[in-house]
Amino acid sequence: MKLAVLLPFVLTMAVAAPAPDDARIKIATVPAEYRPHTGAERILPVSMREFYFEVNKETGRARVVVEYAIPHQVDYQSQGDLGVPSTFAQLPGLTYDPAAHAVVYDGGGKRTVCAVVQKTKGRQTLRAKSTGSCVVTASVGEHTQDDGFSLHRSRALDVYFEVH
């Protein structure tokens, strides 16, 4: 009898209990459109090309590097246009753990290995290979800026660091 009374309560609490949130941190906002500096009149869409982790073994620091792309970027680069600058983001909780040879994220009481770090052959540099537990995503959003008198609307690429 007691079990029959407690079971609905336990099921209700299990459904009502919040699931642990994945960490999602906004690391950048860049314009969603780019006009090359080569005299071209076209405005081109910006997308995220790739992200990777960099480590500094002396300081134990790690950061995320995000690179962006525009259509026909190689052609514009050959004409001297470097395109959209990369984002370099140092995040609280993201560090290089030399003992574990890993880039780790400590947040929300949880430690997540974002990348495994290895020495590159023949060099003294370190290479971080992503584990897939920490990713960078980008989405286009509408933004409004208020200059104190007028509202200015634009589209921008919002870039997020996510831990799963």
N, C-alpha and C positions, 0 to 999 in steps of 0.2 A: 504494500500500500504506500509506504513512504517513498519507494522508488518511483511509483507512478506519479506522485506529486512533485518530486524533485526533477524528473526527466524534462518536463516542459521548461522549467526554470533554467536548467543547465543548457538546453538547446537555445533558449532565448539569449542567454548571456554569451554563448559561443558566436551567435550571429551578430550580436550587438558589439562585441569586442572589436576595436579597430585593428585592422591588419597593420603590421609594421610597414611604415612608409619607406619607399625607396628614396634615397637622397636625390634631389634635383636642384642644382645650383645654377643660376644664370651667370654666365661668365663673360658674355659680350653681346653687343648689339651693333651690327654693321649695316650700312645702307643695302637695300635689296637690289639696287640698280647701280651700275657703274658706267661712266662715260670715259672711254680711253683718252689718254692725253696725246694721242697721235694725230689729232685733227679730225678724227672720225666723228660724225654727227650722231651715230647710233648710240642709244642707251642700251646696255646689256644687263641681263639678269645675273645676279650673284648667287652662287651656291657654295656649300661647304664641300671641299674636295677630300680632305682627310684630317685626322688628328693623330697625335702621337705624344708620348711622354718623354721628357728630358730629365736627366738626373745630374746632380752635382755631388760627387762622392765626397768632396772635402767638407761640404756644409750639411750633407744629409737632406738637401732640399730636392723637391721634384716639382715639375710644372707640366701643364698641358699646353701643347702647341696646336693651333687650329689653322689650317690653310684653306684658302678660298679659291674659287675658279670662276672664270667667265668664258663664254663661248669663244673659240678661236684664240685662246690666251697665248699660245705659242707664237702666232702671227704678230700679236701686239707686243710681246716681249722682244721679238726680233727687231722691232721698231723703237725699242727703248722704254716702253711702258711696262712697269713692274706689276701692275694690277692692284688688287685689294691687299693691303698689308696683312700679314699673319697676326693672330692673337696669341699672346704669351700670358698664360694665367697661372698664378701661384694661388692655390686654394688653401684655406685653413683646414688642417687635417690631412692634407696630401703630402706625404713625405717619402724619402728614400730610406729603406731599412737595409743597411749594408750586411747585417748578420743574416737576414733572410734572402738577400739578393733580390729585393722586390720593391716596387712602388706600391705603397699602401695608403688607403684612405681610412682614417679613424673618424667616425661620425655616428651619432645616435647610439652610442654604446656598442657599436659594431665595427670590427676591423675587416676590411675587404682588400684582398690583393688585386690590384689593378693591372700590374704588369710584372713580368719576370725579367730581371736585369742580368745581362751577360756581357762579358768583355768581348770586344770585336777582335777578330783574329789579326795578329800583327800590329795592333794599336793599343794604346792605353785608354781608349774611350769606351764608354759603356753604351749598350743598346738595350732599350726597354721594349719587350714584346708583350703586347696587350693580352690579358687573359679573357677579355670580353665581359668581365664583371663591372667594369666602369667604361661608359661610352660617352661620346659627345654627339648631341643631336642638334639639328637646326630647323627652324620653321619660320615662315614669313608671317609677320603680324602687322596690323595697322597700329600706328603710333600717333599720338597727338601731343604737340608741344605748345605750351602757353607762354608767350613772351611778355605777358603782363597786359597786353592789349588785344592781341589776335590769337586765334588758334591755328596752328600749322599742322596739317596731316601729311603723313608719309608712310611708306611701307619699309620695313626693316627686317633683317634676318636676325632672329633671336637665337643665341647659341647657349646650350645647356650642358652641364656636366651631370651625368646620371650614374648612380650606383645601384646595382640590382642585387 
